[in-house]
Amino acid sequence: MIRQMPLLAFLCAMLPAIAGAALAPDSSLSAKRVVEIQVMALQRNDNPSADAGIIQTWSFAHPKNKNATGPLEHFKLMIKGPNYSPLLNHHDHKIEPLAQEQDRAAFAVTIFPADGPVLVYQWILERVQEGPSAGAWMTTIVSPPAAIGRAA
């Protein structure tokens, strides 16, 4: 029974994602977990509904990011554009930490698409300083991709 406890804890933690419920910024989530939530949402963008992954990703966009990209409908168009569309429905990904300070973190996100070159994005997050999401990690910048070869 004791060996099953970690699995039970994991399943309980993942239940909102499995059920399709959107997750919200929270100061208890690590920077890496926020990137995982966003990248996995984009990987299954249209599940449980059209553009659910983009909407989930938008919910973790830092207020600075939202000010720069404009409203959700503009954000959707940007994600569906040539630089970011490979994130949608990709085959697999790898998330590696690059740097982390108290209020800023950077990750390299390698995307393995079903077809096309392997791409690396730099994901930058900052802690929100004030307001309802104070203390939560949220994404401030996602770089345009760099191609690093083809998927095996």
C-alpha positions as CSV (number, residue, x, y, z in Angstrom):
1,M,0.0,0.0,0.0
2,I,2.8,2.4,0.9
3,R,4.4,2.0,-2.6
4,Q,1.1,3.0,-4.2
5,M,1.0,6.4,-2.4
6,P,3.4,8.2,-4.8
7,L,1.3,7.0,-7.7
8,L,-1.9,8.1,-6.0
9,A,-0.4,11.5,-5.2
10,F,0.7,11.9,-8.8
11,L,-2.7,11.0,-10.2
12,C,-4.4,13.4,-7.8
13,A,-2.1,16.2,-8.9
14,M,-2.7,15.4,-12.6
15,L,-6.5,15.0,-12.3
16,P,-7.3,18.6,-13.4
17,A,-5.2,18.2,-16.5
18,I,-6.5,14.7,-17.3
19,A,-10.1,15.9,-16.9
20,G,-9.4,18.8,-19.2
21,A,-9.8,21.5,-16.6
22,A,-7.7,24.6,-17.1
23,L,-5.0,25.2,-14.6
24,A,-4.4,28.7,-13.3
25,P,-1.3,30.6,-12.1
26,D,-0.5,29.8,-8.5
27,S,2.5,30.6,-6.4
28,S,2.9,26.9,-5.5
29,L,3.8,26.0,-9.1
30,S,7.5,25.9,-10.0
31,A,8.7,27.7,-13.0
32,K,9.4,24.4,-14.7
33,R,5.9,23.2,-14.0
34,V,4.5,26.3,-15.6
35,V,6.5,25.6,-18.8
36,E,5.4,21.9,-18.7
37,I,1.7,23.0,-18.4
38,Q,2.0,25.4,-21.3
39,V,4.0,23.0,-23.6
40,M,1.8,20.0,-22.9
41,A,-1.3,22.1,-23.5
42,L,0.0,23.3,-26.9
43,Q,0.9,19.6,-27.7
44,R,-2.8,18.7,-27.4
45,N,-4.1,22.1,-28.5
46,D,-7.6,21.0,-29.6
47,N,-8.3,18.8,-26.6
48,P,-10.8,19.1,-25.0
49,S,-12.0,21.8,-27.4
50,A,-10.7,24.0,-30.2
51,D,-7.7,26.1,-29.1
52,A,-7.9,24.9,-25.5
53,G,-4.1,24.6,-25.4
54,I,-3.6,28.2,-26.6
55,I,-6.1,29.4,-24.1
56,Q,-4.4,27.4,-21.3
57,T,-1.0,28.9,-22.4
58,W,-2.5,32.4,-22.4
59,S,-3.7,32.0,-18.8
60,F,0.0,31.7,-17.8
61,A,1.2,34.7,-19.9
62,H,2.7,37.3,-17.6
63,P,0.8,40.6,-17.6
64,K,3.9,42.2,-19.4
65,N,3.5,39.6,-22.1
66,K,-0.2,40.2,-22.5
67,N,0.4,43.9,-22.8
68,A,2.9,43.2,-25.6
69,T,0.9,40.6,-27.5
70,G,-2.6,42.2,-27.2
71,P,-5.8,40.3,-26.5
72,L,-6.4,36.6,-26.7
73,E,-7.6,36.6,-30.3
74,H,-4.3,38.3,-31.4
75,F,-2.3,35.8,-29.3
76,K,-4.1,32.9,-31.0
77,L,-3.1,34.4,-34.4
78,M,0.5,34.8,-33.3
79,I,0.7,31.2,-32.0
80,K,-0.8,29.9,-35.3
81,G,1.8,31.9,-37.3
82,P,5.0,30.5,-38.8
83,N,7.2,30.9,-35.7
84,Y,5.0,29.3,-33.1
85,S,2.7,26.9,-35.0
86,P,5.2,24.0,-34.7
87,L,4.3,24.1,-31.0
88,L,0.8,23.1,-31.8
89,N,0.2,19.3,-31.8
90,H,3.9,18.5,-31.8
91,H,5.0,14.9,-31.4
92,D,7.3,15.3,-28.4
93,H,9.3,17.9,-26.4
94,K,12.2,18.2,-23.9
95,I,12.4,21.0,-21.3
96,E,15.8,21.9,-19.9
97,P,16.6,24.6,-17.3
98,L,19.1,27.3,-18.5
99,A,19.1,29.6,-15.5
100,Q,17.0,30.5,-12.5
101,E,17.2,33.4,-10.1
102,Q,14.7,34.3,-7.3
103,D,12.2,36.0,-9.7
104,R,13.4,35.0,-13.2
105,A,13.9,31.7,-14.9
106,A,14.9,30.5,-18.4
107,F,14.4,27.1,-20.1
108,A,15.3,25.6,-23.5
109,V,12.3,23.9,-24.9
110,T,13.1,21.5,-27.7
111,I,10.2,20.6,-29.9
112,F,10.1,17.4,-32.0
113,P,7.4,17.9,-34.6
114,A,5.6,15.1,-36.4
115,D,7.2,16.5,-39.6
116,G,9.8,19.2,-40.1
117,P,13.0,20.3,-38.3
118,V,13.6,19.9,-34.6
119,L,13.2,23.4,-33.0
120,V,14.5,25.0,-29.8
121,Y,12.6,27.9,-28.1
122,Q,13.9,29.9,-25.2
123,W,11.1,30.2,-22.6
124,I,11.5,33.1,-20.1
125,L,9.4,33.4,-16.9
126,E,9.2,35.9,-14.1
127,R,7.3,35.9,-10.9
128,V,4.4,38.3,-10.8
129,Q,5.0,41.0,-8.2
130,E,1.5,42.2,-7.5
131,G,-2.2,41.6,-8.1
132,P,-4.2,38.3,-7.9
133,S,-1.3,36.2,-9.3
134,A,1.4,37.7,-7.1
135,G,4.2,35.2,-6.5
136,A,3.2,33.0,-9.4
137,W,5.6,32.2,-12.3
138,M,4.3,33.4,-15.6
139,T,5.8,33.5,-19.1
140,T,7.2,36.9,-20.2
141,I,8.9,35.8,-23.5
142,V,9.1,32.9,-25.8
143,S,11.8,33.4,-28.4
144,P,11.4,32.6,-32.1
145,P,12.7,29.1,-32.8
146,A,16.1,27.9,-33.8
147,A,16.2,24.9,-36.0
148,I,18.7,22.2,-34.8
149,G,18.2,19.4,-37.3
150,R,15.6,16.8,-38.2
151,A,13.7,14.4,-35.9
152,A,15.1,10.8,-36.0
